[in-house]
Amino acid sequence: MADGLSAREAKRLQTRERLMGAAIAEFKRTGMTAADVGAIVAAAGVAHGTFFFHFPTKEHVLLELEQREEERIAKQFAQFLKKPHDLADALREAVRLVMSLERRLGDVLFKDFLALHFSQTRPAAEDGRDHPVIVGVATEIERAQRDGEVDEAVNALNSAVFFLLGLYALLITTNEWSTRDALLDDYVHRTLRSLLP
């Protein structure tokens, strides 16, 4: 046993990571719907049934990727917030972090990744508090509210949800636009105006 894991558990986790990496590569290439599980298991070097042992559906791969990426972005956002900033800086940083995710995943996988937010198959019990990026943005809006930058009647969690869902929609629909950066700047500006006292 190393680091508290049995050799069997360590091997299971390694297999899961190989499958995750192979699935993400296949999703980047073809999109999740068209992804071939046969290609994924071949790339991971495992039997076909092994995929379904670890991930009941291809959507489960995306759910795990979403959780990992949200945690990564939330940690980076929290690090940013330790430096002097105002709400505008924080919202621009959230935009930058989500755009860096878009670059890492590529257009095809990024669209599938965001489509998961609107999927009818998402767990019904979820709300914004289940997403650390939403919580991070909401916490920053609450901080700005306490400092008098934001109207006291604003619901911080709802505002964070509105901001991020709007951002996701803009990113997946304007990735070919030459005016995209200006549009995103305007989006942040208008979001800020909607929160003012």
GROMACS elastic network, one bead per residue, 0.5 to 0.9 nm:
[ bonds ]
;  ai    aj funct       b0    kb
    1     4     6  0.59258   500
    1     5     6  0.53387   500
    1     7     6  0.59692   500
    1    10     6  0.88109   500
    2     5     6  0.54697   500
    2     6     6  0.67232   500
    2     7     6  0.75361   500
    2    10     6  0.84255   500
    3     6     6  0.85307   500
    5     8     6  0.79428   500
    5     9     6  0.59151   500
    5    10     6  0.59826   500
    6     9     6  0.51667   500
    6    10     6  0.61540   500
    6    11     6  0.85621   500
    7    10     6  0.50799   500
    7    11     6  0.61173   500
    7    12     6  0.86175   500
    8    11     6  0.51302   500
    8    12     6  0.62131   500
    8    13     6  0.87250   500
    9    13     6  0.62248   500
    9    14     6  0.86135   500
   10    13     6  0.51756   500
   10    14     6  0.62128   500
   10    15     6  0.86711   500
   11    14     6  0.50304   500
   11    15     6  0.61589   500
   11    16     6  0.85735   500
   12    15     6  0.51425   500
   12    16     6  0.61766   500
   12    17     6  0.86709   500
   12    54     6  0.89599   500
   13    17     6  0.61673   500
   13    18     6  0.86418   500
   14    17     6  0.50981   500
   14    18     6  0.62161   500
   14    19     6  0.86294   500
   15    18     6  0.50881   500
   15    19     6  0.61827   500
   15    20     6  0.85179   500
   15    44     6  0.77195   500
   15    45     6  0.89223   500
   15    46     6  0.79434   500
   15    50     6  0.86627   500
   15    54     6  0.87726   500
   16    19     6  0.50937   500
   16    20     6  0.60297   500
   16    21     6  0.86020   500
   16    50     6  0.88918   500
   16    51     6  0.82153   500
   16    54     6  0.63721   500
   16    55     6  0.86933   500
   17    21     6  0.60790   500
   17    22     6  0.84918   500
   17    44     6  0.89804   500
   18    21     6  0.51839   500
   18    22     6  0.60927   500
   18    23     6  0.84655   500
   18    41     6  0.89761   500
   18    43     6  0.83607   500
   18    44     6  0.53030   500
   18    45     6  0.83192   500
   19    22     6  0.50904   500
   19    23     6  0.59101   500
   19    24     6  0.84625   500
   19    40     6  0.68004   500
   19    41     6  0.67672   500
   19    43     6  0.80765   500
   19    44     6  0.54148   500
   19    45     6  0.86320   500
   19    46     6  0.82911   500
   19    50     6  0.87321   500
   19    51     6  0.68124   500
   19    54     6  0.83343   500
   20    23     6  0.51398   500
   20    24     6  0.61155   500
   20    25     6  0.86148   500
   20    40     6  0.87888   500
   20    44     6  0.86258   500
   20    61     6  0.66368   500
   20    64     6  0.87855   500
   20    65     6  0.83215   500
   21    24     6  0.52087   500
   21    25     6  0.62305   500
   21    26     6  0.86678   500
   21    40     6  0.88048   500
   21    44     6  0.79672   500
   22    25     6  0.51606   500
   22    26     6  0.62146   500
   22    27     6  0.85961   500
   22    39     6  0.82855   500
   22    40     6  0.52436   500
   22    41     6  0.74711   500
   22    42     6  0.86578   500
   22    43     6  0.58733   500
   22    44     6  0.58281   500
   23    26     6  0.50495   500
   23    27     6  0.60018   500
   23    28     6  0.85164   500
   23    32     6  0.85757   500
   23    35     6  0.79292   500
   23    36     6  0.88183   500
   23    37     6  0.78652   500
   23    39     6  0.85395   500
   23    40     6  0.53796   500
   23    41     6  0.83094   500
   23    43     6  0.86990   500
   23    44     6  0.86197   500
   23    58     6  0.81780   500
   23    61     6  0.73660   500
   24    28     6  0.60752   500
   24    29     6  0.85646   500
   24    32     6  0.86333   500
   24    40     6  0.87981   500
   24    61     6  0.79654   500
   24    62     6  0.83389   500
   24    65     6  0.84780   500
   24   105     6  0.84952   500
   24   109     6  0.79273   500
   25    28     6  0.51547   500
   25    29     6  0.63359   500
   25    30     6  0.88280   500
   25    40     6  0.83647   500
   26    29     6  0.50470   500
   26    30     6  0.60873   500
   26    31     6  0.72588   500
   26    32     6  0.77459   500
   26    35     6  0.59154   500
   26    36     6  0.75056   500
   26    37     6  0.87846   500
   26    39     6  0.75309   500
   26    40     6  0.65938   500
   27    30     6  0.52908   500
   27    33     6  0.81611   500
   27    34     6  0.79793   500
   27    35     6  0.58079   500
   27    36     6  0.88909   500
   27   108     6  0.75400   500
   27   109     6  0.58679   500
   27   112     6  0.84990   500
   28    31     6  0.58315   500
   28    32     6  0.79597   500
   28    35     6  0.89949   500
   28   105     6  0.68772   500
   28   106     6  0.65400   500
   28   107     6  0.79415   500
   28   108     6  0.58457   500
   28   110     6  0.83950   500
   29    32     6  0.89491   500
   29    35     6  0.80898   500
   29   108     6  0.75110   500
   29   109     6  0.81175   500
   30    33     6  0.78552   500
   30    34     6  0.57408   500
   30    35     6  0.56581   500
   30    36     6  0.86244   500
   30   108     6  0.74006   500
   30   109     6  0.83908   500
   31    34     6  0.56953   500
   31    35     6  0.59726   500
   31   108     6  0.56588   500
   31   109     6  0.58816   500
   31   111     6  0.86275   500
   31   112     6  0.68444   500
   32    35     6  0.50627   500
   32    36     6  0.86040   500
   32    58     6  0.68985   500
   32    59     6  0.77582   500
   32    62     6  0.84324   500
   32   108     6  0.85753   500
   32   109     6  0.72875   500
   32   112     6  0.66094   500
   32   113     6  0.89880   500
   33    36     6  0.85140   500
   33    58     6  0.80701   500
   33   112     6  0.86445   500
   35    38     6  0.88208   500
   35    39     6  0.79201   500
   35    40     6  0.80444   500
   35    58     6  0.83662   500
   36    39     6  0.52783   500
   36    40     6  0.64615   500
   36    41     6  0.89192   500
   37    41     6  0.61949   500
   37    42     6  0.84493   500
   37    48     6  0.74892   500
   37    51     6  0.75885   500
   37    58     6  0.82585   500
   38    41     6  0.53652   500
   38    42     6  0.60794   500
   38    43     6  0.85805   500
   38    47     6  0.89876   500
   38    48     6  0.65619   500
   39    42     6  0.50953   500
   39    43     6  0.61082   500
   39    44     6  0.85662   500
   40    43     6  0.52366   500
   40    44     6  0.61989   500
   40    45     6  0.85460   500
   40    46     6  0.89126   500
   40    48     6  0.87596   500
   40    51     6  0.81863   500
   41    45     6  0.58308   500
   41    46     6  0.52944   500
   41    47     6  0.63383   500
   41    48     6  0.58377   500
   41    49     6  0.87337   500
   41    50     6  0.77735   500
   41    51     6  0.66593   500
   42    45     6  0.50022   500
   42    46     6  0.64521   500
   42    47     6  0.78125   500
   42    48     6  0.81522   500
   43    46     6  0.80608   500
   44    47     6  0.89109   500
   46    49     6  0.83799   500
   46    50     6  0.64349   500
   46    51     6  0.79421   500
   47    50     6  0.54195   500
   47    51     6  0.75779   500
   48    51     6  0.60033   500
   48    52     6  0.76958   500
   49    52     6  0.53896   500
   49    53     6  0.63406   500
   49    54     6  0.89643   500
   50    54     6  0.64856   500
   50    55     6  0.85070   500
   51    54     6  0.54346   500
   51    55     6  0.58359   500
   51    56     6  0.76661   500
   51    57     6  0.86281   500
   52    57     6  0.67420   500
   52    58     6  0.87561   500
   53    56     6  0.65206   500
   54    60     6  0.89754   500
   55    58     6  0.67676   500
   55    59     6  0.82207   500
   55    60     6  0.55988   500
   55    61     6  0.63426   500
   56    59     6  0.82626   500
   56    60     6  0.65782   500
   56    61     6  0.88000   500
   57    60     6  0.53774   500
   57    61     6  0.73322   500
   58    61     6  0.53776   500
   58    62     6  0.69577   500
   58    63     6  0.89932   500
   59    62     6  0.50937   500
   59    63     6  0.62295   500
   59    64     6  0.87519   500
   59   116     6  0.79829   500
   59   121     6  0.89974   500
   60    64     6  0.62438   500
   60    65     6  0.85094   500
   61    64     6  0.52745   500
   61    65     6  0.61629   500
   61    66     6  0.85549   500
   62    66     6  0.58969   500
   62    67     6  0.85040   500
   62   112     6  0.81018   500
   62   113     6  0.63731   500
   62   116     6  0.76028   500
   63    66     6  0.50370   500
   63    67     6  0.62654   500
   63    68     6  0.87297   500
   63   113     6  0.83302   500
   63   116     6  0.77166   500
   63   122     6  0.88784   500
   64    67     6  0.50944   500
   64    68     6  0.62480   500
   64    69     6  0.85936   500
   65    68     6  0.51549   500
   65    69     6  0.60403   500
   65    70     6  0.84085   500
   65   113     6  0.82234   500
   66    69     6  0.52024   500
   66    70     6  0.59087   500
   66    71     6  0.84553   500
   66   113     6  0.69641   500
   66   114     6  0.88390   500
   66   116     6  0.87068   500
   67    70     6  0.52257   500
   67    71     6  0.61916   500
   67    72     6  0.86487   500
   67   131     6  0.80613   500
   67   132     6  0.88680   500
   68    71     6  0.52279   500
   68    72     6  0.62397   500
   68    73     6  0.87444   500
   69    73     6  0.60893   500
   69    74     6  0.84010   500
   69   101     6  0.77428   500
   70    73     6  0.51488   500
   70    74     6  0.59335   500
   70    75     6  0.85143   500
   70   131     6  0.69958   500
   70   132     6  0.62478   500
   70   133     6  0.60255   500
   71    74     6  0.50546   500
   71    75     6  0.61459   500
   71    76     6  0.86431   500
   71   131     6  0.84590   500
   71   132     6  0.63931   500
   71   133     6  0.75242   500
   72    75     6  0.52723   500
   72    76     6  0.63128   500
   72    77     6  0.86006   500
   73    76     6  0.50828   500
   73    77     6  0.59644   500
   73    78     6  0.84923   500
   73    94     6  0.83127   500
   73    97     6  0.63499   500
   73    98     6  0.75431   500
   73   101     6  0.83368   500
   73   132     6  0.83723   500
   73   133     6  0.67110   500
   74    78     6  0.60558   500
   74    79     6  0.86112   500
   74   132     6  0.57381   500
   74   133     6  0.50134   500
   74   134     6  0.86110   500
   74   135     6  0.85362   500
   74   136     6  0.64682   500
   75    78     6  0.50769   500
   75    79     6  0.62654   500
   75    80     6  0.87112   500
   75   132     6  0.88297   500
   75   133     6  0.88075   500
   76    79     6  0.50977   500
   76    80     6  0.63158   500
   76    81     6  0.87734   500
   76    97     6  0.78892   500
   77    80     6  0.50626   500
   77    81     6  0.62816   500
   77    82     6  0.89565   500
   77    90     6  0.80621   500
   77    93     6  0.71953   500
   77    94     6  0.68695   500
   77    97     6  0.76896   500
   77   133     6  0.79642   500
   77   136     6  0.72999   500
   77   137     6  0.86181   500
   78    81     6  0.50846   500
   78    82     6  0.66637   500
   78   136     6  0.72186   500
   79    82     6  0.54429   500
   79    83     6  0.75873   500
   80    83     6  0.58132   500
   80    84     6  0.86048   500
   80    85     6  0.85003   500
   80    90     6  0.78756   500
   80    93     6  0.77336   500
   81    84     6  0.71836   500
   81    85     6  0.69429   500
   81    90     6  0.70864   500
   81   140     6  0.82524   500
   82    85     6  0.84084   500
   85    88     6  0.79733   500
   85    89     6  0.57442   500
   85    90     6  0.68171   500
   86    89     6  0.53237   500
   86    90     6  0.63866   500
   86    91     6  0.88853   500
   86   144     6  0.75981   500
   86   149     6  0.88361   500
   87    91     6  0.61868   500
   87    92     6  0.85537   500
   87   140     6  0.69981   500
   87   141     6  0.69589   500
   87   143     6  0.86390   500
   87   144     6  0.63461   500
   87   149     6  0.79307   500
   87   150     6  0.89881   500
   87   192     6  0.78814   500
   88    91     6  0.52479   500
   88    92     6  0.61689   500
   88    93     6  0.85598   500
   88   188     6  0.73247   500
   88   189     6  0.77795   500
   88   192     6  0.69116   500
   89    92     6  0.51594   500
   89    93     6  0.61165   500
   89    94     6  0.86992   500
   90    93     6  0.50300   500
   90    94     6  0.62749   500
   90    95     6  0.87475   500
   90   137     6  0.78177   500
   90   140     6  0.74368   500
   91    94     6  0.50347   500
   91    95     6  0.63545   500
   91    96     6  0.86881   500
   91   137     6  0.75444   500
   91   140     6  0.89118   500
   91   163     6  0.87154   500
   91   188     6  0.66572   500
   91   191     6  0.89343   500
   91   192     6  0.86392   500
   92    95     6  0.50557   500
   92    96     6  0.62124   500
   92    97     6  0.87010   500
   92   184     6  0.89270   500
   92   185     6  0.79381   500
   92   188     6  0.68739   500
   93    97     6  0.61148   500
   93    98     6  0.86043   500
   94    97     6  0.51902   500
   94    98     6  0.62511   500
   94    99     6  0.85635   500
   94   133     6  0.83404   500
   94   137     6  0.77202   500
   94   164     6  0.85398   500
   95    98     6  0.52966   500
   95    99     6  0.61102   500
   95   100     6  0.86202   500
   95   164     6  0.85430   500
   95   167     6  0.73473   500
   95   184     6  0.80354   500
   95   188     6  0.85485   500
   96    99     6  0.50969   500
   96   100     6  0.61707   500
   96   101     6  0.87424   500
   97   100     6  0.50653   500
   97   101     6  0.64279   500
   97   102     6  0.87853   500
   98   101     6  0.50207   500
   98   102     6  0.63723   500
   98   103     6  0.88554   500
   98   167     6  0.86463   500
   98   168     6  0.82977   500
   99   103     6  0.63710   500
   99   104     6  0.86980   500
   99   171     6  0.78710   500
  100   103     6  0.50684   500
  100   104     6  0.62386   500
  100   105     6  0.86795   500
  101   104     6  0.50182   500
  101   105     6  0.60914   500
  101   106     6  0.83019   500
  101   110     6  0.77936   500
  102   105     6  0.53238   500
  102   106     6  0.57417   500
  102   107     6  0.66985   500
  102   109     6  0.84281   500
  102   110     6  0.55999   500
  102   111     6  0.86837   500
  102   171     6  0.84146   500
  103   106     6  0.52747   500
  103   107     6  0.75786   500
  103   110     6  0.83851   500
  104   110     6  0.86087   500
  105   108     6  0.77584   500
  105   109     6  0.56197   500
  105   110     6  0.55218   500
  105   113     6  0.87144   500
  106   109     6  0.57822   500
  106   110     6  0.58461   500
  106   111     6  0.85759   500
  107   110     6  0.51504   500
  107   111     6  0.61757   500
  107   112     6  0.87484   500
  107   172     6  0.80389   500
  107   175     6  0.82046   500
  108   111     6  0.54591   500
  108   112     6  0.65379   500
  108   113     6  0.86900   500
  109   112     6  0.50240   500
  109   113     6  0.58998   500
  109   114     6  0.85817   500
  110   114     6  0.61836   500
  110   115     6  0.84567   500
  110   172     6  0.78711   500
  111   114     6  0.52275   500
  111   115     6  0.59749   500
  111   116     6  0.86957   500
  111   171     6  0.89629   500
  111   172     6  0.61468   500
  112   116     6  0.64442   500
  113   116     6  0.55177   500
  113   117     6  0.76088   500
  114   117     6  0.54573   500
  114   118     6  0.74664   500
  114   168     6  0.69165   500
  114   169     6  0.84871   500
  114   172     6  0.81292   500
  115   118     6  0.53980   500
  115   119     6  0.62501   500
  116   120     6  0.85164   500
  116   121     6  0.83429   500
  116   122     6  0.72253   500
  117   120     6  0.88099   500
  117   122     6  0.74120   500
  117   165     6  0.87993   500
  118   121     6  0.86669   500
  118   122     6  0.78051   500
  119   122     6  0.56997   500
  120   123     6  0.84125   500
  120   124     6  0.86310   500
  121   124     6  0.80460   500
  122   125     6  0.87605   500
  122   126     6  0.80167   500
  123   126     6  0.60567   500
  124   127     6  0.84136   500
  126   129     6  0.77417   500
  126   130     6  0.61120   500
  126   131     6  0.87415   500
  127   130     6  0.57956   500
  127   131     6  0.78115   500
  128   131     6  0.56176   500
  128   132     6  0.83099   500
  128   134     6  0.61257   500
  128   135     6  0.70586   500
  128   157     6  0.70949   500
  128   158     6  0.81450   500
  128   160     6  0.85717   500
  128   161     6  0.67671   500
  129   132     6  0.70190   500
  129   134     6  0.70323   500
  129   135     6  0.59046   500
  129   157     6  0.80764   500
  130   134     6  0.82543   500
  130   135     6  0.80125   500
  131   134     6  0.54717   500
  131   135     6  0.63487   500
  131   136     6  0.87616   500
  132   136     6  0.59831   500
  132   137     6  0.86261   500
  133   137     6  0.62516   500
  133   138     6  0.84801   500
  133   160     6  0.87933   500
  133   164     6  0.86632   500
  134   137     6  0.52632   500
  134   138     6  0.60153   500
  134   139     6  0.84856   500
  134   157     6  0.72481   500
  134   160     6  0.56488   500
  134   161     6  0.61785   500
  134   164     6  0.72637   500
  135   138     6  0.50104   500
  135   139     6  0.59716   500
  135   140     6  0.85651   500
  135   157     6  0.70579   500
  135   160     6  0.76026   500
  135   161     6  0.89843   500
  136   139     6  0.51570   500
  136   140     6  0.63157   500
  136   141     6  0.87492   500
  136   160     6  0.84821   500
  137   140     6  0.50986   500
  137   141     6  0.62567   500
  137   142     6  0.86700   500
  137   156     6  0.82160   500
  137   157     6  0.80198   500
  137   159     6  0.86758   500
  137   160     6  0.55373   500
  137   161     6  0.86261   500
  137   163     6  0.88037   500
  137   164     6  0.86620   500
  138   141     6  0.50330   500
  138   142     6  0.61873   500
  138   143     6  0.86234   500
  138   155     6  0.86144   500
  138   158     6  0.78871   500
  138   159     6  0.71045   500
  138   160     6  0.50398   500
  138   161     6  0.81422   500
  139   142     6  0.50151   500
  139   143     6  0.62208   500
  139   144     6  0.87089   500
  139   156     6  0.72603   500
  139   157     6  0.79368   500
  139   160     6  0.87752   500
  140   144     6  0.62557   500
  140   145     6  0.84904   500
  140   156     6  0.83953   500
  141   144     6  0.50608   500
  141   145     6  0.60542   500
  141   146     6  0.86989   500
  141   149     6  0.87715   500
  141   150     6  0.72492   500
  141   154     6  0.88823   500
  141   155     6  0.88730   500
  141   156     6  0.56164   500
  141   157     6  0.83142   500
  141   159     6  0.80370   500
  141   160     6  0.76452   500
  141   195     6  0.87235   500
  142   146     6  0.62379   500
  142   147     6  0.86158   500
  142   150     6  0.80307   500
  142   154     6  0.88633   500
  142   155     6  0.85084   500
  142   156     6  0.58335   500
  142   157     6  0.86601   500
  143   146     6  0.51832   500
  143   147     6  0.63439   500
  143   148     6  0.87901   500
  143   149     6  0.87136   500
  143   150     6  0.88134   500
  144   148     6  0.62535   500
  144   149     6  0.50767   500
  144   150     6  0.57272   500
  145   148     6  0.51101   500
  145   149     6  0.55232   500
  145   151     6  0.63265   500
  145   152     6  0.61765   500
  145   154     6  0.81351   500
  145   156     6  0.84735   500
  145   195     6  0.89127   500
  145   197     6  0.88435   500
  146   149     6  0.75924   500
  146   150     6  0.77687   500
  146   152     6  0.80885   500
  147   150     6  0.76992   500
  148   151     6  0.71026   500
  148   152     6  0.78681   500
  148   196     6  0.87875   500
  148   197     6  0.75043   500
  149   195     6  0.80466   500
  149   196     6  0.63412   500
  149   197     6  0.68397   500
  150   153     6  0.85179   500
  150   154     6  0.72133   500
  150   192     6  0.84321   500
  150   194     6  0.89043   500
  150   195     6  0.52105   500
  150   197     6  0.53160   500
  151   154     6  0.56249   500
  151   194     6  0.89911   500
  151   195     6  0.59247   500
  151   196     6  0.53209   500
  152   155     6  0.82644   500
  152   197     6  0.70635   500
  153   197     6  0.85249   500
  154   157     6  0.89247   500
  154   158     6  0.83123   500
  154   159     6  0.73453   500
  154   195     6  0.67302   500
  154   196     6  0.89520   500
  154   197     6  0.89264   500
  155   158     6  0.54727   500
  155   159     6  0.61115   500
  155   160     6  0.86759   500
  156   159     6  0.50532   500
  156   160     6  0.61033   500
  156   161     6  0.86436   500
  157   160     6  0.51213   500
  157   161     6  0.62818   500
  157   162     6  0.86744   500
  158   161     6  0.50704   500
  158   162     6  0.61344   500
  158   163     6  0.85358   500
  159   162     6  0.50295   500
  159   163     6  0.60154   500
  159   164     6  0.85850   500
  159   191     6  0.87116   500
  159   195     6  0.82485   500
  160   163     6  0.50945   500
  160   164     6  0.61385   500
  160   165     6  0.84581   500
  161   164     6  0.53417   500
  161   165     6  0.59327   500
  161   166     6  0.83058   500
  162   165     6  0.53680   500
  162   166     6  0.59716   500
  162   167     6  0.84399   500
  163   166     6  0.52976   500
  163   167     6  0.61156   500
  163   168     6  0.87256   500
  163   187     6  0.87793   500
  163   188     6  0.83748   500
  163   191     6  0.70042   500
  164   168     6  0.60845   500
  164   169     6  0.85349   500
  165   168     6  0.51040   500
  165   169     6  0.61796   500
  165   170     6  0.86106   500
  166   169     6  0.51162   500
  166   170     6  0.61596   500
  166   171     6  0.86071   500
  166   187     6  0.85528   500
  167   170     6  0.51281   500
  167   171     6  0.61354   500
  167   172     6  0.87646   500
  167   184     6  0.78256   500
  167   187     6  0.79844   500
  168   171     6  0.51501   500
  168   172     6  0.63250   500
  168   173     6  0.86325   500
  169   172     6  0.54902   500
  169   173     6  0.61998   500
  169   174     6  0.84798   500
  170   173     6  0.53125   500
  170   174     6  0.57727   500
  170   175     6  0.81084   500
  170   180     6  0.85518   500
  170   183     6  0.85858   500
  170   184     6  0.77746   500
  171   174     6  0.55653   500
  171   175     6  0.58830   500
  171   180     6  0.83510   500
  171   184     6  0.86234   500
  172   175     6  0.60935   500
  173   176     6  0.80160   500
  173   177     6  0.87081   500
  174   177     6  0.51854   500
  174   178     6  0.85990   500
  174   179     6  0.85481   500
  174   180     6  0.61947   500
  174   183     6  0.89851   500
  175   178     6  0.84151   500
  175   180     6  0.69687   500
  176   179     6  0.88538   500
  176   180     6  0.78025   500
  177   180     6  0.52682   500
  177   181     6  0.87675   500
  178   181     6  0.78303   500
  178   182     6  0.88864   500
  179   182     6  0.54711   500
  179   183     6  0.61379   500
  179   184     6  0.87757   500
  180   184     6  0.61685   500
  180   185     6  0.86182   500
  181   184     6  0.51504   500
  181   185     6  0.62118   500
  181   186     6  0.86160   500
  182   185     6  0.50315   500
  182   186     6  0.61466   500
  182   187     6  0.85354   500
  183   186     6  0.50702   500
  183   187     6  0.61254   500
  183   188     6  0.87948   500
  184   188     6  0.63128   500
  184   189     6  0.85846   500
  185   188     6  0.52638   500
  185   189     6  0.62438   500
  185   190     6  0.87038   500
  186   190     6  0.60572   500
  186   191     6  0.84415   500
  187   190     6  0.52123   500
  187   191     6  0.60735   500
  187   192     6  0.86000   500
  188   191     6  0.50537   500
  188   192     6  0.61903   500
  188   193     6  0.86976   500
  189   192     6  0.51904   500
  189   193     6  0.63248   500
  189   194     6  0.88058   500
  190   194     6  0.62407   500
  190   195     6  0.88320   500
  191   194     6  0.51794   500
  191   195     6  0.66352   500
  192   195     6  0.52667   500
  192   196     6  0.65121   500
  193   196     6  0.53590   500
  193   197     6  0.89191   500
  194   197     6  0.87545   500
